[in-house]
Amino acid sequence: MTLTEKILARAAGKKFVQPGDNVWANVDILMTHDVCGPGTIGVFRREFGANAKVWDREKIVIIPDHYIFTADSKCNRNVDILREFVGAQGIKYFYDIIDDPKGKWVFDAAKGNYKRQYGSHYAGVCHTALAARGHTRPGEVLLGTDSHTCMAGAFGEFATGIGNTDAGFVLGTGKLLLKVPETMRFWFEGKLSPGVMGKDVILHLIGEIGFDGATYRAMQFDGPGAHAMNMDDRMTITNMAIEAGGKNGIFEPDEQTFAYVNERTKANGTKSKYDAIFCDKDQKFVYEKAFDLSKLEPTVACHPNPGQRKLAKELSSVALDRAYIGSCTGGKTSDFVAFARIVNGRKVKLHTFGVPATPDVMADLKETKMGDKTIWQILVDAGVDMTENPGCAACLGGPTDTFGRMNKPQKCISTTNRNFPGRMGHLESQVILASPMTVAASAITGHITDPREFL
């Protein structure tokens, strides 16, 4: 069996499963956030009763992160709905925006987006926070009401996005009926060249198979090149499995995985025990192809979908209006460090927005130095608009006062993960997906630029 098949077999209490089988899988973690959480709660109450209790209050993780730093009263209310539900249910893991468990969230528009407006429990973007807070563990089943939940597959677990109805059922039962997906294997040889990042890898793969090329399939990333990658690059790659239509993306766990997970479960007091699953020698794949990572180049995905693959060096004539670094895919500490390597000592020509994924990332940027300056100072000195309020921000558009949102037709190069029309705001805006290094180089020149020109 493949990694995905083995995990689902164990979760279903079976010795063997094969693609196409429908199995009742026991869920280890259910995550929801402020966009889908209220709807999920509504389904749960409708189907199980107004006074029903969730199946396990320690296996539910609730993370407000999407439409947080906005004066929109309905968005603020969504966070309050989550808080009330958590209080009534006694749910252990709720990363609230405020510290008062009986309070109400109100964004202070007068204070604005630049200065911190969150309490001590806030965790930032859900997918990055799940890993940072010790909720991603090898061999487990993690479901979330967000399509990019597949990011947790970087840790050798089955992780996928589900809808509110399914999530409401999981809230009450801890189980979900899942069809076992076929598996596609992407074998990596070699290692990434300077200027090439995990984002370039996944954009290359999506361009190879198309943005629907992995529909309801597991994308398994194997080979010596896969094991040579750091955890951040693995997370970037699995995060965007959904951009190829994938059910999930997954890496086999290794010592690097275990070190990352063990450190974060210990630091956060989350569950530390897990039972990792490894590849069988005999696996059957519906697709299998090898890729030499050393031959990949800085890559972008053009409007209007992630499958529109081009090399950055081929598009130097494409002028841009804006640049953006942030999101679960591109807002990690390593992403900002890579960005800073390019802009250090230079000035951006484009209006450039920077949104750390989590408070921990923001703290890293203000503490980590490159030469005699912190990463944060390098970015600010380069002219990047940095917010102290980590979150999804403009990645999913949001209300018009959302930090970095495009409120008129513009062309933006971004480290985010999706570029369908209207994704970052105005319906006529365009988003070009790229790595942090490519975004940085393009912000400096004002047009799509291969970052190797600055290395």
Phi, psi and omega in degrees: 000154175282173180303313181298317180297318181295319180294316181291326177298313180294320180295335180263001181071030181244153177279335185208137170225164177219161181306135181099341177292141173259122184231147173273107183263135173281133186264134178271322179219135170243125179246140170217166183224191188289336180283313185257345182302310179302320178294320178297317178298319179298318178296315180303312182292322180295319186272328185251349178110150184298333183253011181294152178253147180292160187292327180200110186290349179260000179250009179248130179238123182242123188228099172292133185200339190277291182252071187257303186270070180212149179277000179298118187294328180289325176294316177299321180297324180303321179293323179294324177298317178299315183298318179296319180294316179301317179297318181290328185265342183072032181291133188284319188252092176230115184262078189290155177282335178238164183270339183279112183294347178245010183275183177235141180271125176224117178286132181271097183296329180294325178287327174084184187272346188282324182261149185306133175224059178205160183269193189281345183263346185300140187242348180087206186299130192304316186290319176291321181292323178304315180289315184295328183265008173083029181257002179250117185225139181305141174085354185266172174248118180239122178243146180212151180277054180200135187296335182269015174302337180299349178303327183292349176297344176300339184260016177075033176234164175274115182226130182207159178273146178225166180273174183298323182294313177298318181295323176298323177292318179297321178307322184271336189237335185075013181228160173208140176280119182235142173270129180293122182279156168292158181243134172255132179252130177247109186265123183255127172248162175071193179219161184292140177278161176305134181091354180247134185233177178304326179299321178295325180296308184290327176294323177296316182294318179296320176296330180289317186254348182094157184286000171235014187287345179241025185307124184047044174232153173275136175254108183258125184254116188231178172100168181299328177294326179292317181288338178282344182286146174284169185293327180295318177294322177298318180295320178300318182291312181291328178306321186263014173301324180295335180289348172256009181087004186297147173288320178200161172239149184205139170249145172292133180291151177215190183300326178296319177299311184297320180297317180297309183295314183298320180297319186277329175292322179293316183294329186253358179069022178273171183308127185258343182272138175204162182233097185293151177242140184239166183293140169282156175291326182255105179232147178247127182240148177275344180205141179209127180209144179260145179227133176268106184299330183292343181266354180284151180235165177305127191233148175231161172243120184274160172306139012246018177206162185293351180274357183276071187283133173216155172278139182303322184293343180275350189242029183295345179275354183273109179282151184234158177254334190206156174228153186212129173236125182164191178087172178299326182283322190231019183244018179281165180304313182298329178294316180290325177296316178298318177299316182295327178303326183276318187272352182304121180080006181237174178239141177279145176269332182269154170292112189242130181250140177235125183230103176300146182288324184220163174301327178296320177297315179301317179297319177301316183294329181274350182249326184284132182252146171236102190075228182260009180238152172285160177302317180302314182293323178299316181294315180296317179297331178283350179100013179280132174282107182257133175257144176272005182251091182296146178167188181287329178049232190279358181304322179249026177075269178083183177301162188295341179269010179293136181300122176085357182294142176272112183260007174210166181298116179216166178244118186240135171261130195217149175274006181288186191245357185216141185221031174293157182306131178083001185302318182254023176136243186304137184299332182264005176284161179234141180239128174253122181274138182201171177285162176305322179293318180292321177297317180297312180298320181290326178295328180287318185271334183091001177217165180301127188222136175290121184295343180295344176294340183251002183263000000 
